[in-house]
Amino acid sequence: MTDTMTPRATATDPMVEIRGLSKRFGHDEVLRSVDLEVDTGSVCCLLGRSGSGKSTLLRCINQLETFEDGEVFVGGERIGYRERGGKLHPLGHRDLARQRRAIGMVFQRFNLFGHMTALENVVEAQVGVLGRSAADAAERGRALLDRVGLAARADHYPRQLSGGQQQRVAIARALAMEPSVMLFDEPTSALDPELVGEVLSVMQDLAADGMTMIVVTHEIGFAREVADSVVFLDGGRIVEQGSPSEVLVAPAHESTRTFLARVLREDAA
């Protein structure tokens, strides 16, 4: 019997493992027995129409949403529950917070603190959650802002930054927690088209550095170039998954073909 405080992963295990995950909102079943594995250091892109369950799947991974059935493991550790006496028991706040620290998340909206500078946004959780000294947190924060191309904007407030710059600060803030996996929930959907590339470039650099990433996106070009695996959801189920050349170039399922044709038409318009 595995205790959630004792990771069971080995070097060959997937970083994220999901088994039979189901989630309901009232009578609406938004995830239906989802099985998914994401290897360490790989990039998995989730595609699908609005309402297909993509964002809910991400939120279940880091327990922003609970779920009715199934299991989620990150780094070999069961997320959200401890097995004891043959039964699963929800984790307490402290253990759940510890698990979430290892799972970085970047949302559609940037969710920066408006009264804090870019650097202060990146420093805040390092001091308050990780217990780093202000000096150490600031040093790491400046290094991360430099990594996302914003070293010169460290002392700017969110209102002084473009949407793409704010999203890059949000990425730096998530990286400051030194996560094992990064979750991106349509990180470019709120950006003007001319700003999308700067965010995708940062994400591409993270992928090249070996960060495990699960990305909800409609950016087919990014998925084609960066993803190791592409997963298409429809009606809360995974209907197709495989390499980009399989799913994006020669999709087997009619719903995947219809979705890709619509997205490509919109991109061309």
VMD Tcl script that draws the C-alpha trace (Angstrom):
set ca {
  {0.00 0.00 0.00}
  {1.50 3.34 -1.07}
  {1.48 6.38 1.19}
  {1.22 9.64 -0.73}
  {4.14 11.08 1.25}
  {6.46 8.48 -0.28}
  {6.93 8.97 -4.05}
  {7.05 5.71 -5.97}
  {8.44 7.04 -9.25}
  {11.62 5.82 -10.87}
  {13.60 7.46 -13.64}
  {11.60 5.55 -16.23}
  {8.16 6.37 -14.83}
  {6.01 9.11 -16.40}
  {6.06 12.48 -14.65}
  {2.25 12.67 -14.83}
  {0.02 9.61 -14.75}
  {-3.77 9.80 -14.87}
  {-5.98 6.74 -14.54}
  {-9.73 6.60 -15.06}
  {-10.28 10.26 -14.19}
  {-13.91 11.37 -14.12}
  {-15.29 14.73 -13.08}
  {-18.87 15.96 -12.83}
  {-20.42 19.35 -12.28}
  {-23.88 18.41 -11.06}
  {-25.30 16.10 -13.72}
  {-22.79 17.24 -16.33}
  {-19.91 14.76 -16.70}
  {-17.07 16.89 -18.05}
  {-14.34 14.21 -17.84}
  {-15.08 10.57 -18.62}
  {-12.55 7.92 -17.60}
  {-9.50 9.80 -18.87}
  {-6.21 7.88 -19.00}
  {-3.07 9.83 -19.79}
  {0.68 9.56 -19.27}
  {3.17 12.37 -19.80}
  {6.84 11.41 -19.76}
  {9.42 13.37 -17.82}
  {10.86 16.17 -19.94}
  {8.17 15.89 -22.62}
  {5.54 18.34 -23.87}
  {1.91 17.24 -24.18}
  {-0.55 19.53 -25.98}
  {-4.27 19.19 -25.25}
  {-6.61 20.16 -28.06}
  {-10.39 20.22 -28.31}
  {-13.44 22.40 -28.65}
  {-14.54 24.71 -25.88}
  {-16.19 22.65 -23.14}
  {-14.38 19.42 -24.05}
  {-12.77 19.18 -20.59}
  {-9.23 20.41 -21.29}
  {-9.04 23.10 -18.63}
  {-10.85 20.94 -16.09}
  {-8.28 18.21 -16.67}
  {-5.46 20.64 -15.83}
  {-7.28 21.86 -12.73}
  {-7.74 18.29 -11.52}
  {-4.01 17.63 -11.84}
  {-3.20 20.27 -9.24}
  {-6.42 19.84 -7.23}
  {-7.96 23.19 -8.07}
  {-10.85 20.84 -8.85}
  {-11.59 17.64 -7.01}
  {-12.82 14.62 -8.96}
  {-15.25 11.79 -8.37}
  {-13.33 8.84 -9.78}
  {-9.80 8.00 -10.82}
  {-6.24 8.72 -9.77}
  {-3.64 11.38 -10.54}
  {0.08 10.90 -9.84}
  {2.80 13.52 -10.31}
  {6.36 12.34 -9.90}
  {4.99 9.04 -8.62}
  {3.05 10.72 -5.80}
  {-0.71 10.46 -5.56}
  {-2.24 13.93 -5.82}
  {-4.91 15.05 -3.39}
  {-5.31 11.86 -1.38}
  {-3.50 9.49 0.94}
  {-4.19 5.75 0.88}
  {-4.66 4.35 4.37}
  {-6.42 1.22 5.54}
  {-7.41 0.34 1.98}
  {-9.24 3.66 1.55}
  {-8.40 7.07 0.12}
  {-8.47 10.05 2.45}
  {-8.24 13.69 1.27}
  {-5.00 15.41 2.13}
  {-4.90 18.19 4.67}
  {-4.20 21.76 3.61}
  {-0.47 21.62 4.38}
  {0.21 18.44 2.37}
  {-1.95 19.67 -0.50}
  {-0.09 22.98 -0.58}
  {3.21 21.07 -0.64}
  {2.06 19.08 -3.66}
  {0.86 22.17 -5.50}
  {4.28 23.76 -5.14}
  {5.62 21.10 -7.50}
  {2.95 21.85 -10.13}
  {3.34 25.24 -11.79}
  {0.28 26.67 -13.49}
  {-0.10 29.54 -15.95}
  {-3.65 30.71 -16.69}
  {-5.33 32.53 -19.56}
  {-5.39 35.67 -17.44}
  {-2.17 36.71 -15.85}
  {-3.43 37.13 -12.26}
  {-0.54 39.38 -11.28}
  {-0.75 41.55 -8.19}
  {-1.37 45.01 -9.59}
  {0.21 46.82 -6.64}
  {3.49 44.90 -7.01}
  {6.27 45.27 -9.55}
  {7.20 42.42 -11.86}
  {10.04 41.45 -9.54}
  {7.85 41.63 -6.45}
  {5.31 39.35 -8.13}
  {8.04 36.78 -8.71}
  {9.51 37.18 -5.22}
  {6.30 37.03 -3.16}
  {5.65 33.28 -3.07}
  {9.33 32.44 -2.78}
  {9.44 34.26 0.55}
  {5.95 33.44 1.80}
  {5.74 29.80 0.67}
  {9.29 28.53 0.19}
  {10.74 30.54 3.06}
  {13.60 32.02 1.06}
  {15.24 35.17 2.27}
  {14.23 38.36 0.51}
  {17.72 38.70 -0.95}
  {17.84 35.15 -2.30}
  {14.31 35.43 -3.68}
  {15.14 38.71 -5.41}
  {18.30 37.23 -6.93}
  {16.38 34.26 -8.31}
  {13.52 36.52 -9.40}
  {15.85 38.73 -11.44}
  {17.43 35.66 -13.02}
  {14.02 34.33 -14.03}
  {12.87 37.67 -15.42}
  {16.05 37.70 -17.47}
  {15.25 34.18 -18.64}
  {11.86 35.32 -20.00}
  {13.38 38.45 -21.55}
  {12.18 40.98 -18.98}
  {15.27 41.90 -16.98}
  {14.77 45.55 -17.93}
  {11.14 45.49 -16.75}
  {11.75 44.16 -13.23}
  {10.63 47.38 -11.57}
  {7.60 47.95 -13.78}
  {4.04 47.42 -12.53}
  {1.62 45.20 -14.48}
  {-0.23 48.25 -15.84}
  {3.05 49.34 -17.43}
  {3.51 46.02 -19.22}
  {1.92 44.62 -22.36}
  {-0.23 41.50 -22.13}
  {2.63 39.38 -23.47}
  {5.01 40.83 -20.92}
  {2.54 40.19 -18.10}
  {2.16 36.58 -19.18}
  {5.92 36.17 -19.22}
  {6.06 37.52 -15.64}
  {3.41 34.94 -14.75}
  {5.60 32.20 -16.24}
  {8.62 33.46 -14.27}
  {6.51 33.49 -11.10}
  {5.50 29.85 -11.64}
  {9.09 28.83 -12.39}
  {10.27 30.48 -9.16}
  {8.63 27.63 -7.23}
  {10.90 25.14 -9.06}
  {8.03 22.93 -10.24}
  {8.39 19.40 -11.58}
  {5.75 20.06 -14.24}
  {4.24 23.17 -15.78}
  {0.57 23.40 -16.76}
  {-0.47 26.05 -19.28}
  {-4.18 26.80 -19.75}
  {-4.47 28.57 -23.12}
  {-1.70 31.01 -22.14}
  {-1.97 33.06 -25.35}
  {-5.75 33.24 -25.75}
  {-6.05 36.66 -24.03}
  {-3.22 38.22 -26.05}
  {-3.29 40.36 -29.13}
  {-2.00 38.35 -32.11}
  {1.27 40.29 -32.33}
  {2.12 39.34 -28.72}
  {1.48 35.61 -28.98}
  {4.90 34.78 -30.41}
  {6.88 36.19 -27.49}
  {5.06 33.94 -25.01}
  {5.31 30.86 -27.22}
  {9.03 31.53 -27.64}
  {9.53 31.38 -23.86}
  {7.55 28.15 -23.70}
  {9.60 26.70 -26.54}
  {12.79 27.53 -24.61}
  {11.40 25.79 -21.52}
  {10.66 22.70 -23.59}
  {14.20 22.75 -25.00}
  {15.52 22.88 -21.42}
  {13.61 19.69 -20.55}
  {10.68 21.09 -18.57}
  {7.73 18.68 -18.46}
  {4.74 20.62 -19.81}
  {1.04 20.05 -20.40}
  {-0.38 22.79 -22.60}
  {-3.99 23.52 -23.44}
  {-3.76 25.47 -26.69}
  {-5.27 26.24 -30.07}
  {-1.83 27.17 -31.42}
  {-1.48 24.31 -33.89}
  {1.91 25.51 -35.10}
  {3.31 25.38 -31.58}
  {1.88 21.90 -31.05}
  {3.35 20.70 -34.33}
  {6.83 22.07 -33.61}
  {7.20 21.57 -29.85}
  {4.88 18.81 -28.64}
  {6.05 15.26 -28.13}
  {2.43 14.12 -27.88}
  {-0.91 15.62 -28.87}
  {-4.17 14.67 -27.18}
  {-7.59 15.52 -28.60}
  {-10.56 15.61 -26.21}
  {-14.19 15.57 -27.21}
  {-17.09 15.40 -24.79}
  {-14.79 14.77 -21.84}
  {-13.08 11.78 -23.44}
  {-9.73 11.35 -25.13}
  {-10.71 10.32 -28.63}
  {-7.26 10.52 -30.18}
  {-3.65 10.80 -29.02}
  {-0.27 10.32 -30.56}
  {2.66 12.20 -32.05}
  {2.05 15.54 -33.82}
  {2.61 13.84 -37.16}
  {-0.13 11.35 -36.33}
  {-2.78 13.59 -34.77}
  {-2.16 16.86 -36.61}
  {-1.13 15.59 -40.03}
  {-3.21 12.42 -40.38}
  {-5.96 12.46 -37.70}
  {-7.97 9.26 -37.54}
  {-11.09 10.60 -35.81}
  {-13.70 12.69 -37.59}
  {-14.08 15.13 -34.70}
  {-10.32 15.79 -34.75}
  {-10.37 16.46 -38.48}
  {-13.33 18.84 -38.12}
  {-11.68 20.74 -35.26}
  {-8.35 21.12 -37.04}
  {-10.01 22.29 -40.24}
  {-11.93 24.97 -38.32}
  {-8.86 26.21 -36.44}
  {-6.79 26.38 -39.60}
  {-9.56 28.34 -41.36}
  {-9.67 30.82 -38.47}
  {-5.90 31.22 -38.54}
  {-5.97 31.90 -42.25}
  {-8.78 34.49 -41.98}
}
mol new
graphics top color blue
foreach p $ca { graphics top sphere $p radius 0.5 }
foreach p [lrange $ca 0 end-1] q [lrange $ca 1 end] { graphics top cylinder $p $q radius 0.2 }
display resetview
